[in-house]
Amino acid sequence: MLQPFAQLGLRDEIVRQVESQGITEPTPIQQQTIPLVLAGGDIIAESQTGTGKTFAFVLPMLERMKPDATHVQGLVLTPTRELAIQITAELSNIAPALGINVLAAYGGQDVERQLRKLEGAVHFIVATPGRLLDHLRRGSVQLDRLSTLVLDEADQMLHMGFLNEVEDVIRQTPYKKQTLLFSATMPQKVRDLAQQYMRQPQEVKIQTKQVTVSDIEQVVVQTTDRGKQDALCQAIDEYRPYLAMVFCRTKRRASTLNEALLERGYASDELHGDLSQAKREQVMKRFREAKIQILVATDIAARGLDVEGVTHVFNYDIPHDAESYIHRIGRTGRAGERGIAVTFAAPRDEFFLELIEKKIKMPLNKRKPGQSGPAASAARSKALVQREKKDKDVLAVERELRGEKRRGGEGGSGGGRGGRGARSLGAGGRTVHAGRGSRSEREQASAAARGQGRSSWEAAASKPPARTRDEFGASRNSRPVREASAGAARGQGRSSWEAPEGRALVQRERTRETARTHGSRETADGTGRVRREDTRGTGRDQHRGSGSGGRERTGSAPGGQRPRGAGGGRSGGRNTGGGRGRRS
């Protein structure tokens, strides 16, 4: 039975700030760790990704801090700048109300600006090791009175790449301090190494049946290196993710893959260490705001990042260790949401695949490219459903404002057929779509099919083909169009996903008004493209003869063909043919 935050020893101000964010009950790792941190002991904590480890150390640290003191009391070291920014954002929602000043110190940011902020009292620092060492050498940061040191993603922080820098930082801190280690994976060699810097640490490990989160469906697509790019695009088209992260092994492969996706029309961008800090922050901001749909990244995005709405993770390059795999797929299926992780494996990756399966203690579902997974059409997160509902509500209001639901005699019965996405102007001038409807309706149909003992694919087979794949799938719109749409949406106070639908709706309304005024109508051909037809004389056509007077006579013909009169077409007279007259 989980206890409320107030029963864990936190003051009322902190509890109110946490509950104002919609968090009312602590997670298991928070419930077990917060009292131990408040007691002042050293802790090694291990828990799955997306289980709230950040609050497990941030909240008790804030509880123990003294706003009246002017020295640094708490320090959190992170392996990436993005994670440092994320933790600082979490702190900014709570710390100001308690009088606690927080500083984020990471590379790529203006040093002078950080120095100016350090001139005042700073109680809490979130930093990457390199930039913190820079401040320590400058003398702008003093850690001699530090109370609590946290190594977030500790297995990565004590890795050979960071170990020397972390040791340099620890040497600047007092011996009698509290040291906390948090991570989703904690290999034994890291535990042994941590003993050198800790005093009789207590271990907290949340026991689960499997290492990875059970809400993540894990699939392996067996392909080749040459066919991997096509297999990725097929998977994106099949799963239709709301937000997706694609992980590559190197910066160059990430950049090359992003360029290929952009050429194919996907809304993607890249994130890796070769980008400037301003560019990295801009990319993450656009991804969080859903202005781009696919983020192609290296492992710098695999640690601790929490982005709402990430429904899919694609391992374009299989990781060479199980810990990286666990952290990568942990970017989806967070906080009780469902997610899908797809790994592309070439024949030479079999060894790493077996290594991963052994670590996570479960076999992975394997299939060939193009084969449908069991939950390809059914797995969607709650965030996606909520955003879809919001979009529909907004569109309903726009339809009313723009006269979508006009009544009475505006346009007669009519239609036109097409293949995919066929639509016609029905009674009242409203557009009648012949597609399958919205994704939420298809999801409800799939759920109903499962309740009747049918698979979601059997239910989908009973539906007409999809209208388009531009709702939440891989949009084929160009990047400038999507960005312009997002800018227009911000100016109107709407999200970027509402803008394309709303703008298209206005354009369709204007087209219909033109059709009613000039007597034309919209139909769709077999490719789903909308074309106009002249309806001023349905089944009739008008032409001029060059005879005396040059007057115009209309002749009827079946199927909208030109009537053929008895008179000469260009040379003689005017057409006087009747319903089936001929024209020479």
C-alpha positions in Angstrom: 0.0 0.0 0.0 1.5 3.3 -1.1 1.6 6.1 1.4 0.9 9.7 0.6 3.9 12.0 0.3 3.0 13.7 3.5 3.6 10.5 5.4 7.1 10.2 4.1 8.4 13.1 6.1 8.1 15.9 3.6 6.8 19.3 4.6 3.5 20.6 3.5 4.9 23.2 1.1 6.7 20.5 -0.9 3.7 18.2 -0.9 1.5 21.0 -2.2 3.9 21.8 -5.0 4.1 18.1 -6.0 0.3 17.6 -5.9 -0.1 20.8 -8.0 1.6 18.8 -10.8 -1.0 16.1 -10.6 1.2 13.7 -8.6 -0.7 12.4 -5.5 0.9 9.1 -4.7 4.6 8.1 -4.6 6.0 5.3 -6.7 7.6 2.3 -5.1 11.1 3.7 -5.5 10.1 7.0 -4.1 8.4 5.4 -1.1 11.4 3.3 -0.2 14.1 5.9 -0.9 12.7 9.2 0.4 12.8 8.2 4.2 16.4 6.8 3.8 17.6 10.0 2.1 16.0 12.1 4.9 17.8 9.9 7.4 21.1 11.0 5.9 22.6 7.7 4.8 24.3 6.7 1.5 22.1 4.9 -1.0 22.5 2.8 -4.1 19.1 2.7 -5.8 18.1 0.7 -8.9 14.7 0.8 -10.5 13.2 0.5 -14.0 13.1 3.5 -16.4 10.2 5.8 -16.1 9.5 5.0 -12.4 10.1 8.4 -10.9 13.7 8.2 -9.7 14.3 12.0 -10.1 11.7 12.9 -7.4 13.1 10.1 -5.2 16.3 12.2 -4.6 15.2 15.7 -5.4 12.3 15.9 -2.9 14.2 14.8 0.2 17.2 17.0 -0.8 14.9 20.0 -0.9 13.5 19.0 2.4 16.9 19.1 4.1 18.1 22.3 2.5 18.3 25.6 4.5 17.4 28.7 2.4 19.1 31.0 4.8 22.5 29.5 4.1 24.6 30.9 1.2 26.7 27.9 0.3 26.1 25.0 -2.1 24.2 22.3 -0.3 23.2 19.8 -3.0 24.9 18.7 -6.3 23.5 16.4 -9.0 25.9 15.1 -11.7 24.5 13.9 -15.0 26.1 12.3 -18.0 24.4 14.5 -20.6 23.3 18.2 -21.0 19.8 17.2 -21.9 19.3 15.3 -18.6 20.7 18.2 -16.7 18.2 20.6 -18.3 15.4 18.2 -17.6 16.2 17.8 -13.9 16.6 21.6 -13.6 13.1 22.0 -15.1 11.7 19.7 -12.5 13.4 21.6 -9.7 12.1 25.0 -11.1 8.6 23.9 -10.4 9.2 23.4 -6.7 12.4 25.1 -5.5 11.4 28.8 -5.9 8.4 28.3 -3.6 10.8 27.1 -0.9 13.4 29.9 -1.4 15.9 27.5 -3.0 18.1 28.8 -5.8 19.1 26.3 -8.5 21.9 26.6 -11.1 22.3 24.4 -14.2 25.9 24.2 -15.3 26.6 22.4 -18.5 28.8 22.8 -21.6 27.8 24.9 -24.6 26.1 27.5 -22.4 27.4 31.1 -21.8 29.9 30.9 -19.0 29.6 34.6 -18.1 25.9 34.2 -17.6 26.5 31.3 -15.2 29.1 33.3 -13.4 26.7 36.2 -12.9 24.2 33.8 -11.4 26.8 32.4 -9.1 27.4 35.8 -7.6 24.2 35.3 -5.6 23.4 32.5 -3.2 23.2 29.1 -5.0 21.9 26.2 -3.0 21.4 23.5 -5.6 23.6 22.7 -8.7 22.7 20.4 -11.5 25.8 19.9 -13.7 27.7 17.9 -16.2 31.2 17.0 -14.9 33.2 18.9 -17.6 31.5 22.3 -17.0 31.5 21.9 -13.2 35.3 21.2 -13.2 35.7 24.4 -15.3 33.9 26.4 -12.5 35.9 24.7 -9.8 39.2 25.7 -11.6 37.9 29.3 -11.9 37.0 29.3 -8.2 33.4 30.4 -9.0 32.0 27.2 -7.3 33.0 26.0 -3.8 32.0 22.5 -2.7 33.8 22.3 0.6 30.5 22.5 2.5 28.4 20.2 0.3 25.8 18.1 2.1 24.5 15.7 -0.6 26.1 14.4 -3.9 24.0 12.5 -6.4 25.3 10.6 -9.4 22.3 10.2 -11.7 22.6 7.4 -14.3 25.4 6.2 -12.0 26.5 3.3 -14.2 27.3 5.8 -16.9 28.9 8.3 -14.6 31.3 5.6 -13.2 32.1 4.4 -16.7 35.7 4.9 -18.0 34.7 7.9 -20.1 33.5 9.9 -17.1 35.3 8.2 -14.2 38.4 10.5 -14.1 36.2 13.7 -14.2 33.9 12.3 -11.5 36.8 11.5 -9.3 38.2 15.0 -9.7 34.8 16.4 -8.6 34.6 14.1 -5.6 38.0 15.2 -4.4 36.7 18.8 -4.1 33.9 17.6 -1.8 34.1 16.9 2.0 34.5 13.4 3.2 31.4 13.5 5.5 28.7 14.0 2.9 25.7 12.0 1.7 26.3 10.1 -1.6 23.4 8.8 -3.6 23.6 6.6 -6.8 20.5 6.2 -9.0 20.2 4.2 -12.2 18.0 1.7 -14.1 21.0 -0.6 -14.4 23.7 -1.2 -11.8 26.3 -3.7 -12.9 28.3 -5.4 -10.1 31.6 -3.8 -11.1 29.9 -0.4 -10.7 28.7 -1.3 -7.3 32.2 -2.4 -6.3 33.6 0.8 -7.6 31.0 2.9 -5.8 32.1 1.4 -2.4 35.3 3.5 -2.7 33.3 6.7 -2.5 30.5 5.7 -0.1 30.1 4.9 3.6 28.2 1.7 4.3 25.6 2.3 1.6 22.1 0.8 1.7 20.9 -0.8 -1.4 17.3 -0.2 -2.7 16.2 -2.4 -5.7 12.7 -2.6 -6.9 12.0 -6.2 -7.7 10.2 -6.9 -10.9 9.5 -10.0 -12.9 11.4 -8.6 -15.9 14.2 -6.0 -16.2 12.4 -3.9 -18.8 9.0 -2.3 -18.3 6.2 -4.8 -19.0 4.2 -2.1 -20.8 6.7 -2.0 -23.7 6.2 -4.4 -26.5 9.6 -5.5 -27.9 10.0 -6.6 -31.5 13.1 -7.6 -33.5 12.9 -7.1 -37.3 15.4 -9.4 -39.0 16.9 -7.5 -42.0 20.2 -6.7 -43.6 22.4 -3.6 -43.5 21.5 -2.7 -47.0 17.7 -3.2 -46.4 17.7 -1.6 -43.0 16.6 1.9 -44.2 13.6 0.5 -46.1 12.7 -1.7 -43.2 12.7 1.3 -40.9 10.4 3.3 -43.2 8.0 0.3 -43.5 7.9 0.1 -39.7 7.1 3.8 -39.4 4.3 3.5 -41.9 3.0 0.4 -40.2 3.1 1.6 -36.6 2.2 5.2 -37.3 3.9 6.6 -34.2 2.9 9.9 -32.6 6.4 10.7 -31.5 9.3 8.3 -32.1 13.0 8.1 -31.3 15.4 6.3 -33.7 18.8 5.4 -32.2 22.0 5.1 -34.2 25.4 3.9 -33.1 27.4 6.9 -34.4 26.9 10.6 -35.1 27.6 10.2 -38.8 25.0 7.4 -39.1 22.5 9.5 -37.3 23.1 12.5 -39.6 22.9 10.3 -42.7 19.7 8.6 -41.7 18.0 11.9 -40.8 18.8 13.3 -44.3 17.4 10.1 -45.9 14.2 10.4 -43.8 13.8 14.1 -44.7 14.2 13.2 -48.4 11.4 10.6 -48.1 9.1 13.3 -46.6 9.2 12.4 -42.9 9.2 15.2 -40.2 12.5 14.3 -38.5 15.6 15.9 -37.0 18.8 14.8 -35.5 20.4 15.0 -32.0 24.1 14.1 -31.3 27.3 15.5 -29.9 28.4 17.4 -33.0 25.6 19.9 -32.7 26.0 23.2 -30.9 24.2 23.5 -27.6 21.8 26.0 -29.0 20.9 23.6 -31.8 20.5 20.7 -29.3 18.2 22.7 -27.1 16.2 23.8 -30.2 15.8 20.3 -31.4 14.6 19.0 -28.0 12.2 21.9 -27.7 10.6 21.2 -31.1 10.4 17.5 -30.3 8.7 18.0 -27.0 6.2 20.4 -28.7 5.6 17.7 -31.4 6.7 20.0 -34.2 8.9 17.1 -35.4 7.7 13.6 -35.3 10.9 11.5 -35.4 14.1 12.2 -33.5 17.2 10.5 -34.9 19.8 10.4 -32.1 22.8 8.7 -30.6 22.9 7.4 -27.1 23.1 10.9 -25.6 19.3 10.8 -25.8 19.0 7.4 -24.2 19.7 8.4 -20.6 17.0 9.8 -18.4 15.1 11.9 -21.0 11.4 12.0 -20.3 9.4 13.3 -23.3 5.6 13.0 -23.1 4.0 11.2 -26.1 6.9 9.0 -27.2 5.0 6.0 -28.4 7.8 4.2 -30.3 11.5 3.6 -30.1 13.4 2.2 -33.1 16.9 0.7 -32.6 18.3 1.3 -36.1 21.6 0.0 -34.9 21.5 -2.7 -32.2 23.3 -1.7 -29.0 26.4 -3.7 -28.1 25.5 -4.1 -24.4 22.2 -4.9 -22.7 22.3 -1.8 -20.4 22.2 0.6 -23.4 19.3 -1.4 -24.8 17.3 -1.1 -21.6 17.9 2.6 -21.4 17.1 3.2 -25.0 13.7 1.5 -25.0 13.0 3.1 -21.6 12.3 6.4 -23.5 8.8 4.9 -24.2 6.3 3.2 -21.9 6.9 5.7 -19.1 4.7 6.4 -16.1 2.2 3.6 -16.9 1.9 4.4 -20.6 2.3 1.7 -23.3 5.0 1.7 -25.9 6.6 -0.3 -28.7 10.4 -0.9 -29.2 11.5 -2.2 -32.5 15.1 -3.4 -33.0 16.6 -4.0 -36.5 19.1 -6.8 -36.5 21.3 -8.0 -39.3 22.7 -11.6 -39.3 26.0 -10.4 -37.8 24.1 -8.9 -34.8 23.0 -12.3 -33.5 25.6 -12.3 -30.7 24.4 -8.9 -29.3 20.8 -10.1 -29.6 21.4 -13.1 -27.5 23.3 -10.9 -25.0 20.2 -8.6 -24.6 17.8 -11.5 -24.3 19.9 -13.0 -21.5 20.0 -9.8 -19.6 16.3 -8.9 -19.8 15.4 -12.6 -19.1 12.9 -12.9 -21.9 13.0 -13.9 -25.6 12.2 -11.2 -28.2 9.5 -11.6 -30.8 11.3 -11.8 -34.2 9.8 -11.2 -37.6 10.7 -10.2 -41.2 10.2 -6.8 -42.6 6.7 -6.2 -43.7 5.2 -8.7 -41.4 2.6 -7.2 -39.0 3.2 -7.3 -35.3 0.4 -8.4 -33.1 -0.2 -4.9 -31.6 0.9 -2.7 -34.5 -2.5 -1.0 -34.8 -3.6 -1.2 -31.1 -0.7 0.1 -29.0 -1.1 3.8 -28.4 -0.3 5.7 -25.3 -2.9 7.7 -23.3 -1.2 10.9 -24.2 -1.9 10.2 -27.9 -5.6 9.5 -27.2 -5.9 12.7 -25.1 -4.3 14.8 -27.8 -6.5 13.3 -30.4 -9.6 14.1 -28.4 -8.4 17.7 -27.9 -7.9 18.0 -31.7 -11.4 16.7 -32.4 -12.9 19.2 -29.9 -11.1 22.1 -31.5 -12.1 21.0 -35.0 -15.7 20.8 -34.0 -15.6 24.4 -32.8 -14.0 25.5 -36.0 -16.6 23.7 -38.1 -19.3 25.6 -36.2 -17.6 28.9 -36.6 -17.0 28.4 -40.3 -20.4 27.1 -41.1 -19.6 23.5 -41.5 -23.0 22.4 -40.1 -25.1 24.6 -42.4 -28.6 23.4 -42.9 -31.0 23.5 -45.8 -30.5 23.4 -49.6 -26.9 24.4 -49.9 -25.8 22.0 -52.6 -27.8 19.1 -53.7 -27.2 15.5 -53.7 -24.2 14.5 -55.6 -21.2 12.5 -55.4 -18.2 11.3 -57.1 -16.3 8.1 -56.6 -12.7 7.5 -56.1 -10.3 4.9 -54.7 -8.6 5.7 -51.4 -10.0 8.7 -49.7 -13.0 9.1 -52.1 -15.4 11.8 -50.9 -18.5 13.5 -52.3 -20.6 16.5 -51.6 -23.8 15.2 -50.1 -27.0 16.8 -49.0 -26.5 20.2 -47.3 -23.1 20.6 -49.0 -21.2 18.6 -46.4 -18.3 16.4 -47.3 -18.9 12.7 -47.0 -15.7 10.7 -46.6 -15.6 7.1 -47.7 -12.4 6.3 -45.7 -12.1 4.4 -42.5 -12.6 7.4 -40.2 -10.3 8.6 -37.5 -7.6 6.5 -35.8 -9.5 6.6 -32.5 -12.5 5.1 -34.2 -10.3 2.3 -35.7 -8.8 1.7 -32.3 -12.4 1.4 -30.8 -13.2 -1.1 -33.6 -10.1 -3.1 -32.8 -10.9 -3.1 -29.1 -14.5 -4.3 -29.9 -13.1 -7.0 -32.2 -10.9 -8.3 -29.4 -13.9 -8.4 -27.1 -15.6 -10.6 -29.7 -12.7 -13.0 -30.0 -11.4 -11.5 -33.2 -7.9 -10.1 -33.7 -7.4 -6.4 -34.5 -6.2 -7.4 -37.9 -9.5 -9.3 -38.7 -11.4 -6.2 -37.6 -9.2 -4.0 -39.8 -9.7 -6.3 -42.8 -13.4 -5.6 -42.6 -12.9 -1.9 -43.0 -12.3 0.0 -46.3 -8.7 1.0 -47.0 -7.3 3.9 -45.1 -8.0 7.4 -46.4 -4.5 8.8 -46.0 -1.6 8.4 -43.6 -1.2 12.0 -42.7 -3.1 12.1 -39.4 -0.6 10.9 -36.9 1.5 8.7 -39.1 4.5 9.6 -41.2 3.4 12.8 -42.8 4.6 13.4 -46.3 4.4 17.2 -46.0 7.6 19.0 -46.5 9.5 20.4 -43.5 9.0 24.1 -44.4 5.2 23.6 -44.7 5.1 21.8 -41.3 7.2 24.6 -39.6 5.1 27.3 -41.2 2.0 25.5 -39.9 3.4 25.3 -36.4 4.2 29.1 -36.5 0.7 29.9 -37.6 -0.7 27.6 -34.9 1.2 29.3 -32.1 -0.1 32.7 -33.2 -3.6 31.4 -32.8 -3.0 29.7 -29.5 -3.3 26.2 -30.9 -0.9 23.2 -31.0 1.0 22.5 -34.2 -1.1 19.3 -34.7 -4.3 21.3 -34.7 -3.0 23.7 -37.4 -2.8 21.4 -40.5 -6.3 20.0 -39.9 -7.8 23.4 -39.2 -6.0 25.0 -42.2 -7.1 22.2 -44.5 -10.7 22.6 -43.2 -10.7 26.3 -44.1 -9.4 25.5 -47.6 -12.0 22.9 -48.2 -14.8 25.3 -47.1 -13.5 28.0 -49.5 -13.4 25.4 -52.3 -17.0 24.4 -51.6 -18.1 28.0 -51.6 -16.5 28.4 -55.0 -18.1 25.3 -56.2 -21.6 26.5 -55.1 -21.0 29.9 -56.7 -19.6 28.7 -60.0 -21.3 25.4 -60.4 -18.4 23.1 -60.0 -17.9 20.2 -57.6 -15.1 18.3 -56.0 -14.6 14.6 -56.8 -11.7 12.2 -56.2 -9.9 10.1 -58.7 -8.5 6.6 -58.0 -5.3 8.1 -56.4 -7.2 10.1 -53.8 -6.4 13.4 -55.4 -9.3 15.9 -55.5 -10.2 17.4 -58.8 -13.0 19.7 -60.0 -15.7 19.1 -62.4 -18.0 21.6 -64.1 -21.6 20.9 -63.1 -23.4 23.8 -64.7 -25.0 21.3 -66.9 -24.6 17.8 -65.5 -24.3 15.3 -68.4 -24.1 18.3 -70.8 -21.4 20.2 -72.4 -21.3 23.5 -74.1 -19.4 24.5 -77.2 -19.5 27.2 -79.8 -19.9 26.8 -83.5 -18.4 29.3 -85.8 -21.5 29.7 -88.0 -23.7 32.8 -88.4 -24.2 34.7 -85.3 -21.8 32.5 -83.4 -24.6 31.6 -81.0 -24.3 28.9 -78.4 -26.6 25.9 -78.4 -26.4 23.1 -75.8 -26.9 19.5 -76.7 -27.2 16.7 -74.3 -25.1 13.6 -74.5 -24.7 10.6 -72.2 -21.8 10.5 -69.8 -21.0 14.2 -70.1 -19.6 13.8 -73.7 -19.6 16.6 -76.3 -22.8 16.5 -78.4 -22.1 16.0 -82.1 -24.3 18.2 -84.3 -25.2 17.9 -87.9 -23.5 21.2 -88.8 -19.8 21.7 -89.5 -17.8 22.1 -86.4 -15.3 24.9 -87.3 -16.5 25.6 -90.8 -20.2 25.6 -90.9 -23.0 27.0 -88.8 -24.0 26.2 -85.4 -24.9 23.0 -83.6 -28.6 22.3 -83.8 -28.4 18.7 -82.7 -30.7 17.3 -80.1 -30.0 14.9 -77.3 -27.9 12.6 -79.5 -27.0 14.9 -82.4 -23.7 14.5 -84.1 -21.2 17.2 -84.8 -19.0 17.0 -88.0 
